Structures are given as structure tokens and as C-alpha cells.
């Protein structure tokens, strides 16, 4: 793939950058600016090189029409603060405002275009409709830089089609993400531990399939663990359960044993009668009461998981160990996060809820080897899938 350095002198050129600025908002207040901060280095380096930088991105899932609740205006303000320089904001994506801003932008200046998903063509399944919108985006710029790793698994106009219409390259963020993911799939230093959590086994099937013969240890927590416990013949009370995945879970348990992979399941579980931050008790994983549901791995399990993680040279973690948003059920996730900060090697937090959890629990990004900005994209890469936003750039 071409990188920014392959594009030559960018001074005076209009560079359309596809960033991932899809941050959580409380009204107009950004509650986690991790993705904005991760986008800054590429944007700043382009501006410092004298490029005229037009940033395009999405926020949330508007229905292809403008919706003030999903405006990127607060994100543009935050980007300005982080860059320490003014950032212009166009109130549309490809309309008169965007055209005016693009035309007036000077060398080294940065502008943010309004939410790209306010336009139906961005996410259209119709190639012609998506292509027509990509034509309008491409008309604003001379060069395209793909730096939104969180969307490279989407075949969308600002991710895929624009790259066929302009000289294109990956930005520093995407380049760094791919470098780390290649280490996880092609040349992991051992011992290699994969930690999976989150609610559903079905969300992680592809990752388990592709990494089970690469990892030395597979640690399972979160809501998905109850399908594994049930597959072993244990009762799980009112805990989350995917009945249709029981045979799959049994198959993974057997496959791990046959391949010499340590598959570690919790031995104790934090339970409560309902989703409330109270009345939590710890029970053995094979003795969950019928009227309780599991909401976190227990302290013995957290200690066992942490020991395996700390003894590893490569660790990939995706998915919290419990309902970390509630203090009573956050200890397992916090123990895993703390252990990752102590790895003598590469520790990777696989984006999504895991990234949100480490920040909410008080950890800083630089305590980990890498925090991915793309949960879904990271998982699909680790599943071995072709990511359209990367594949289209491989020929550039």
C-alpha cells in the first residue's frame, strides 16, 4: 500500500482525509475523544507539509439526511483544540459550503466537512449512487488519504470509491494499525495470549476460528462465557446464553485441547439478581443460582487471567470481562487491563468497548502497546477477511 510519503510534495494541494471521528456525545459534549486524538498526527503532518487539509468523517448512524444530533461541529472544535490551530467547519459535505471552504483553504490550513453520512450516497449499496457521491467528494480535492481505520471494513463512498478517483494512500494511523495486526496474525512473539469478552460468542466466531491455531492461550470472559459454561454442562441461571452456539462452543473446547491451546474459562463469577449496581455476590462458575445472572468474572478468575497475561509476550484483548460501566462488575475488566499494562512485549487493546473501558477505568492510552481505533475492523482483519478500504489501496 502507498503511504503519504509516496505522494510526493503536497504543498498547496487539497488533501481529502478520511478520518474516524465517530466519538460518543452527551448532547454536544464529547465523552471520549480517543478517536479524535488518534487522528491528529496524520492531519497535523499534512498541514505541516503545507497541504490544504479537508477532513471527512461520520458520526453515529443518521439515515442519509442531515440530523443536528449527529453534527461534527463539536468534533471540529475539539480537533482545533488538539491541533492548537483554527479548524474551519463546513456545514455540508459536498454542497456550497464545502465547495467554498475547499476553494478558500490556504496552505497548512485544516477544515472539517459535515457528517458524510448525512448523504445517502455514502452508504448506498448501489454502486452508481455511491459512485456519484464519491465524484462530488473527489471534486473537492487533489489527493486522498485514508486514515479512518475504524471504517476500512466498509465499502462506502468516502472509504472505497474515492480511492479509485484520486491519487490515494494510507495515513499514519491506518499504517500503524495494519502493522500491529500483521504482528498478531503473521509473527506473534510467544507466548501469545488472546483474551475475548463481550456479550456474544457469535460475534467472535471468526476470530476464534482464525486465531485458535495461532495462539498459545485463549481466555474467555464477558457474557459469552456462559455459553461455554453451559456447553460444559453447568447451569448458568439467568445469564446471557446463546443456545444455538452450544455445539460451536463445545467444538472450540475440544479443538483447543487437541491443538494444545490453553483455553481458560472463569472458575468464579460475580452474580446479581438483575442489572443493578448492588447485591453482587461471588459464586463458583459451576454453581450459578437459578435466580441470578453473571455480570463479571470473579476475583480468582481475574487473578488467573492476569497471571497468564503478564507471562505473555504478545496479548490481544477484545471485549470487556463484565458490565464494566457498573462499579460492582468492573473488577474483572480492570484486572485484565492492568495486566496488559505489565506485559513485557506487545499488548493490544482491540478497540470498541475495550478501548472505552480502559479509559473509563482510569488508564491512559500510552500504558498499552496499542489501542485500536476500530473494533469491527480489527476483528474482521483478525478473522482473515478482506477489508474493502484496504484492498482498494493495495493497487495504488
C-alpha positions in Angstrom: 0.0 0.0 0.0 1.1 3.5 -0.7 1.8 5.8 2.2 1.7 9.5 2.5 5.5 9.7 1.8 4.8 8.1 -1.6 2.6 11.0 -2.6 5.4 13.5 -3.0 5.3 17.2 -2.3 1.8 18.1 -1.0 2.3 21.8 -0.5 -0.6 23.7 -2.0 -2.5 20.5 -2.7 -6.0 19.9 -1.4 -5.9 16.6 0.5 -9.1 14.9 1.4 -8.5 12.8 4.6 -11.0 10.2 5.6 -10.6 10.1 9.4 -12.6 8.2 12.1 -14.1 10.9 14.3 -17.1 8.8 15.4 -16.9 9.7 19.1 -19.6 9.3 21.8 -21.5 12.5 22.6 -23.6 13.6 25.5 -25.5 16.4 23.8 -22.7 18.4 22.3 -20.1 17.2 24.8 -17.6 14.6 23.7 -17.3 11.9 26.4 -14.3 10.1 24.9 -12.1 11.9 22.4 -9.7 9.0 21.8 -10.5 8.7 18.1 -10.0 12.5 17.6 -6.6 12.3 19.3 -5.7 9.3 17.3 -6.5 11.2 14.1 -4.4 14.3 14.9 -0.9 13.1 13.9 -1.8 12.5 10.3 -3.8 15.7 10.0 -1.0 17.7 11.6 1.7 16.2 9.5 -0.2 17.0 6.3 -0.8 20.6 7.5 2.8 21.0 8.5 3.8 19.9 5.0 1.7 22.7 3.5 -1.3 20.7 2.4 -4.8 22.1 2.4 -6.5 19.5 4.6 -10.2 18.6 4.2 -11.3 16.1 6.8 -14.3 13.9 6.1 -15.8 11.6 8.7 -19.0 10.2 10.0 -20.7 10.3 13.4 -23.4 7.9 14.5 -25.9 6.4 12.1 -28.0 9.2 10.6 -30.4 8.0 7.9 -28.7 9.6 5.0 -30.1 13.1 5.7 -28.9 15.9 8.0 -29.6 15.4 11.7 -28.3 18.0 14.1 -27.8 15.4 16.8 -25.0 13.9 14.7 -23.3 17.1 13.6 -19.5 17.0 13.5 -19.3 20.7 14.7 -18.3 19.7 18.3 -15.6 17.4 16.9 -14.2 20.2 14.7 -14.0 22.4 17.8 -12.1 19.6 19.7 -9.8 19.0 16.7 -8.9 22.7 16.7 -8.0 22.5 20.4 -5.8 19.4 19.9 -4.1 20.9 16.8 -3.6 24.3 18.5 -4.8 26.0 15.4 -8.1 27.1 13.9 -10.2 24.4 12.1 -12.9 25.6 9.7 -16.2 23.8 9.6 -18.3 23.3 6.5 -22.0 22.9 7.3 -22.5 20.5 4.5 -20.3 17.7 3.0 -20.2 18.4 -0.8 -22.6 21.4 -1.1 -22.0 25.1 -1.5 -20.4 25.5 2.0 -17.9 22.6 1.4 -17.1 23.9 -2.0 -16.4 27.4 -0.7 -14.3 26.2 2.2 -12.3 23.9 -0.1 -11.7 26.8 -2.5 -10.6 29.3 0.2 -8.4 26.9 2.2 -4.8 28.1 2.3 -1.6 26.1 2.7 -1.3 24.4 6.1 -5.0 25.1 7.0 -7.5 22.4 8.1 -11.2 22.2 7.6 -13.8 19.6 8.7 -16.7 18.7 6.4 -20.1 17.9 7.9 -21.0 14.3 8.6 -20.5 12.3 5.5 -23.4 10.0 6.4 -25.8 13.0 6.0 -25.7 11.9 2.3 -27.5 8.8 1.2 -24.8 8.0 -1.4 -22.2 7.4 1.3 -23.6 4.1 2.5 -25.6 3.1 -0.6 -25.4 -0.5 -1.8 -26.0 0.8 -5.3 -22.6 1.3 -7.0 -23.8 4.1 -9.2 -25.4 6.1 -6.4 -22.3 5.6 -4.2 -20.0 6.5 -7.1 -21.9 9.7 -7.9 -21.4 10.9 -4.3 -17.7 9.8 -4.5 -17.4 12.0 -7.6 -18.6 15.0 -5.6 -16.2 14.3 -2.8 -13.3 13.8 -5.1 -14.1 17.1 -6.9 -13.1 18.9 -3.7 -9.5 17.6 -3.6 -6.4 16.7 -5.5 -5.3 13.7 -3.3 -7.0 11.2 -1.0 -5.5 9.9 2.3 -7.3 7.0 4.0 -6.8 7.3 7.8 -10.0 6.1 9.3 -9.1 2.6 10.3 -12.5 2.1 12.0 -14.3 2.2 8.7 -11.9 0.4 6.3 -14.1 -2.7 6.5 -16.9 -0.8 4.9 -17.4 -0.4 1.1 -18.5 3.2 1.4 -18.0 6.2 -0.9 -15.6 8.1 1.4 -13.6 4.9 2.2 -13.6 2.9 -1.0 -14.9 4.7 -4.1 -12.9 8.0 -3.6 -9.7 6.0 -3.6 -10.4 5.0 -7.2 -10.9 8.6 -8.3 -7.8 10.4 -6.8 -4.2 9.6 -6.1 -4.5 7.7 -2.8 -2.5 6.5 0.1 -3.0 5.3 3.7 -2.3 7.7 6.5 -0.1 7.0 9.5 -3.0 5.7 11.7 -4.1 3.1 9.2 -0.4 2.2 8.5 0.2 1.7 12.3 -3.0 -0.4 12.8 -2.1 -2.7 9.9 1.5 -3.1 11.1 0.2 -4.2 14.6 -2.4 -6.6 13.2 0.1 -8.2 10.9 2.2 -8.9 14.0 -0.8 -10.6 15.7 -1.6 -12.8 12.7 1.8 -13.5 11.0 4.6 -13.2 13.5 3.5 -13.1 17.1 6.2 -13.4 19.8 5.3 -16.2 22.2 3.7 -16.9 24.5 0.7 -15.4 22.6 -2.5 -14.9 24.5 -5.9 -13.9 23.1 -8.4 -12.5 25.6 -12.0 -12.3 24.4 -15.1 -10.9 26.2 -18.2 -9.1 25.3 -21.7 -10.4 25.1 -21.9 -13.0 22.4 -19.9 -16.0 21.1 -21.4 -15.4 17.7 -19.6 -12.0 17.5 -16.3 -13.7 17.9 -16.6 -16.9 15.9 -14.3 -15.7 13.0 -11.6 -14.5 15.4 -11.6 -17.8 17.4 -11.6 -19.8 14.1 -8.6 -17.9 12.8 -6.5 -17.4 15.9 -7.1 -20.8 17.7 -4.2 -22.3 15.8 -2.0 -19.3 16.3 -2.5 -18.6 20.0 -0.9 -20.4 23.0 -3.7 -19.2 25.4 -7.3 -18.3 24.8 -9.0 -16.6 27.8 -12.8 -16.3 27.6 -14.8 -13.8 29.8 -17.8 -11.5 29.5 -21.3 -12.6 28.6 -20.0 -15.0 26.0 -18.5 -17.2 28.8 -21.9 -18.6 29.8 -22.4 -20.3 26.5 -19.1 -22.1 27.1 -20.0 -22.9 30.7 -23.4 -24.3 29.6 -21.6 -26.3 26.9 -19.6 -27.9 29.7 -22.8 -29.0 31.4 -23.1 -26.2 34.0 -26.2 -24.2 34.8 -25.9 -20.5 34.2 -29.1 -19.2 35.8 -30.5 -16.1 34.1 -27.1 -15.3 32.5 -26.8 -14.4 28.8 -26.9 -17.6 26.8 -26.8 -18.4 23.1 -28.4 -21.8 22.9 -27.7 -22.0 19.2 -23.9 -21.7 19.8 -23.6 -24.5 22.4 -22.3 -27.1 19.9 -19.9 -24.5 18.5 -18.5 -23.8 22.0 -18.1 -27.5 22.6 -16.2 -27.7 19.4 -13.8 -25.0 20.4 -13.2 -26.6 23.7 -12.3 -29.9 22.0 -10.2 -28.2 19.3 -8.2 -26.2 21.8 -7.4 -29.4 23.8 -6.4 -31.3 20.6 -4.1 -28.5 19.5 -2.5 -27.9 22.9 -4.0 -24.4 23.3 -4.8 -23.5 26.9 -8.5 -22.4 26.9 -9.1 -20.7 30.2 -12.6 -20.2 31.5 -13.6 -18.4 34.7 -13.8 -20.5 37.9 -15.8 -18.0 39.7 -18.4 -15.4 38.6 -19.9 -12.2 40.1 -23.7 -12.6 40.1 -26.7 -10.5 41.0 -30.4 -10.9 40.6 -30.6 -8.2 38.0 -28.7 -5.4 36.2 -28.2 -3.2 39.1 -25.1 -1.9 40.8 -25.8 -3.6 44.1 -26.4 -7.1 45.6 -23.4 -8.6 43.9 -22.1 -11.9 45.2 -19.3 -14.3 44.1 -20.2 -17.9 43.3 -18.3 -20.8 41.7 -18.7 -20.9 37.9 -20.4 -24.3 38.2 -22.8 -23.2 40.9 -24.6 -20.1 39.5 -28.1 -19.9 41.2 -31.1 -20.2 39.0 -32.4 -16.7 40.0 -29.1 -14.9 39.4 -27.2 -13.7 36.3 -23.5 -13.5 35.8 -22.2 -9.9 35.3 -18.4 -10.2 35.7 -15.7 -12.8 36.2 -14.8 -13.4 39.8 -11.7 -12.4 41.7 -10.0 -15.8 41.5 -10.6 -15.8 37.7 -9.3 -12.2 37.3 -6.1 -13.2 39.1 -5.7 -16.3 37.0 -6.3 -14.3 33.8 -3.9 -11.6 34.9 -1.1 -14.1 35.6 -1.4 -15.6 32.1 -1.4 -12.2 30.5 1.6 -10.9 32.4 3.5 -14.1 31.4 2.9 -13.5 27.7 5.0 -11.7 25.1 2.0 -10.9 22.8 -1.6 -10.2 24.0 -4.7 -9.2 22.0 -7.7 -8.3 24.0 -11.2 -7.6 22.7 -14.3 -7.3 24.8 -14.8 -6.5 28.5 -15.0 -9.2 31.2 -18.2 -7.8 32.6 -20.6 -4.9 32.8 -17.7 -2.5 33.5 -20.0 0.5 33.4 -21.2 -0.5 36.9 -18.6 -0.4 39.7 -19.8 -3.8 41.2 -19.0 -5.5 37.9 -15.9 -3.7 36.7 -13.2 -5.5 38.7 -12.6 -8.3 36.1 -12.1 -5.9 33.2 -9.9 -3.6 35.3 -7.7 -6.6 36.3 -7.3 -7.6 32.7 -6.4 -4.0 31.7 -3.9 -3.7 34.5 -2.2 -6.9 33.5 -1.9 -5.7 29.9 0.0 -2.6 31.1 2.5 -5.0 32.7 3.2 -7.2 29.6 6.9 -7.3 28.6 6.1 -7.3 24.9 3.2 -6.2 22.7 -0.2 -5.6 24.3 -3.1 -4.7 22.0 -6.5 -3.4 23.1 -8.8 -4.2 20.3 -10.9 -1.1 20.1 -14.7 -0.7 20.7 -15.9 -1.4 24.2 -12.4 -2.5 25.3 -11.0 0.9 24.4 -13.8 2.7 26.1 -13.4 0.5 29.2 -9.7 1.2 29.7 -10.3 4.9 29.6 -13.4 4.9 31.8 -11.4 2.8 34.3 -8.7 5.4 34.5 -5.9 4.0 32.3 -4.1 6.2 29.8 -3.5 5.1 26.2 0.2 5.2 26.5 0.1 2.4 29.1 -0.6 -0.1 26.3 1.4 -1.1 23.3 -1.5 -0.2 21.0 -5.2 0.7 21.4 -7.0 0.1 18.1 -9.4 2.7 16.9 -11.5 0.1 15.0 -13.2 -2.7 16.9 -15.1 -4.2 14.0 -12.3 -3.5 11.5 -9.7 -5.1 13.9 -11.9 -8.2 14.3 -12.5 -8.6 10.6 -8.8 -8.3 9.9 -8.0 -10.9 12.5 -10.7 -13.2 11.0 -8.8 -13.1 7.8 -11.4 -11.2 5.9 -10.7 -8.8 3.0 -11.3 -5.2 4.1 -12.5 -3.1 1.1 -10.9 0.1 2.3 -7.5 -1.6 2.4 -7.9 -3.8 -0.6 -8.7 -0.8 -2.9 -5.4 0.8 -1.8 -3.2 -2.2 -2.4 -3.1 -1.5 -6.1 -2.3 2.2 -5.6 
